[in-house]
């Protein structure tokens, strides 16, 4: 890390940095999770909840948050390999939590892959707990 990390709402100038970061952090993600698809979709709904961590002008982390009036969600928490274990993920999640709380959110959910023990440990260190739920999903055809 070269300096103080700034957390700011996503701007178009961040696109290349976010895209590169997500390819590094989520190399096996399906096309619907890639920056070209996910960013425009998020900018259409609660754009202020797409956050970037900036170090010396470079995007080094991201988080997407969402709130539906009942529950908050975290997605795409990513930190560049070069900046991991330096608190970047923590400040991103804490900023997202603060922004969700300002909207009235009292519960945040997130999903991680079962095999990702390191990520589970990170979230546990921030007070998240494993809940006994079955995660289900359904893809809808594009309109």
C-alpha atoms as one frame of an Amber mdcrd trajectory, in Angstrom:
protein
   0.000   0.000   0.000   1.244   3.426  -0.835  -0.946   5.725   1.204  -4.282
   6.294   2.846  -7.110   4.258   1.386 -10.159   6.256   0.319 -13.585   4.694
   0.003 -15.816   6.394  -2.530 -18.903   5.737  -4.582 -18.152   4.207  -7.969
 -17.487   6.557 -10.874 -17.147   5.711 -14.561 -13.412   6.376 -14.316 -13.162
   3.353 -11.985 -14.456   0.867 -14.566 -11.135  -0.487 -15.875  -9.763  -0.853
 -12.350 -12.881  -2.634 -11.085 -12.947  -4.931 -14.111  -9.291  -5.853 -13.622
  -9.772  -6.393  -9.880 -12.799  -8.648 -10.371 -10.950 -10.732 -12.968  -8.164
 -11.186 -10.407 -10.424 -11.845  -7.422 -13.181 -13.863  -9.156 -11.525 -15.563
 -12.147 -14.175 -18.284 -12.420 -17.247 -16.070 -12.085 -19.931 -16.527 -14.742
 -20.530 -13.812 -17.355 -23.532 -12.324 -15.502 -21.197 -11.380 -12.612 -18.600
  -9.645 -14.777 -18.104  -5.896 -14.614 -19.632  -5.271 -18.051 -22.952  -6.686
 -16.845 -22.966  -6.153 -13.083 -21.890  -2.510 -12.967 -24.583  -1.089 -15.290
 -27.210  -3.158 -13.444 -26.058  -1.825 -10.070 -25.856   1.765 -11.323 -29.554
   1.516 -12.220 -30.481   0.675  -8.586 -28.850   2.296  -5.540 -25.662   3.392
  -7.348 -24.373   4.951  -4.122 -23.954   1.410  -2.751 -21.283   0.408  -5.277
 -18.090   1.393  -3.503 -14.447   1.442  -4.532 -11.351   1.497  -2.340  -8.745
   3.779  -3.901  -5.021   3.810  -3.151  -2.861   6.329  -5.028  -5.514   6.626
  -7.739  -5.816   2.850  -8.256  -8.901   0.742  -7.510  -7.744  -1.785  -4.916
 -11.077  -2.977  -3.563 -14.828  -3.032  -4.100 -18.070  -3.861  -2.403 -21.604
  -3.848  -3.729 -24.365  -3.426  -1.166 -28.100  -3.523  -1.612 -31.145  -2.928
   0.541 -34.678  -4.008  -0.291 -36.370  -2.403   2.716 -36.198  -5.646   4.692
 -32.647  -7.010   4.436 -29.318  -5.723   3.270 -26.918  -7.715   1.138 -23.206
  -7.590   0.389 -21.747  -8.715  -2.922 -18.449  -8.551  -4.768 -16.260  -7.741
  -1.790 -12.874  -7.887  -3.469  -9.391  -6.687  -2.591  -6.331  -6.737  -4.827
  -3.845  -9.424  -3.887  -1.259  -6.677  -3.234  -3.527  -5.058  -0.612  -4.900
  -8.078   1.237  -4.463  -8.426   4.988  -4.040  -4.672   5.298  -7.571  -3.774
   6.436  -8.975  -2.772   3.031 -11.720  -5.403   3.103 -12.664  -4.397   6.624
 -13.037  -0.710   5.809 -15.053  -1.546   2.680 -17.473  -3.763   4.618 -17.741
  -1.255   7.476 -18.537   1.571   5.048 -21.172  -0.571   3.324 -22.658  -1.486
   6.716 -22.786   2.193   7.705 -24.491   3.175   4.446 -27.026   0.350   4.821
 -27.729   1.353   8.430 -28.404   4.928   7.253 -31.147   3.478   5.042 -32.759
   1.717   8.015 -31.236  -1.707   7.424 -30.983  -3.846  10.574 -29.791  -7.182
   9.093 -27.222  -7.917   6.414 -26.906 -11.178   4.503 -24.170 -12.417   2.235
 -23.254 -15.612   0.471 -19.859 -17.206   0.011 -18.785 -20.394  -1.644 -18.664
 -23.355   0.735 -15.016 -24.122  -0.028 -13.819 -20.591   0.748 -12.684 -20.979
   4.371 -10.476 -17.878   4.302 -13.383 -15.660   3.289 -15.613 -17.261   5.933
 -12.943 -16.494   8.555 -12.756 -12.872   7.352 -16.513 -12.381   7.755 -16.525
 -14.120  11.139 -13.858 -11.642  12.296 -16.340  -8.868  11.417 -19.170 -10.434
  13.440 -20.971 -12.385  10.714 -22.214 -15.851  11.616 -23.101 -18.907   9.590
 -26.872 -19.256   9.532 -28.571 -22.553   8.874 -30.292 -21.746   5.612 -30.530
 -23.266   2.191 -29.572 -20.813  -0.506 -31.726 -21.138  -3.592 -31.768 -19.192
  -6.809 -33.457 -19.013 -10.157 -32.203 -17.267 -13.296 -34.854 -15.291 -15.159
 -34.746 -14.777 -18.889 -33.496 -11.350 -19.915 -36.365  -9.003 -20.790
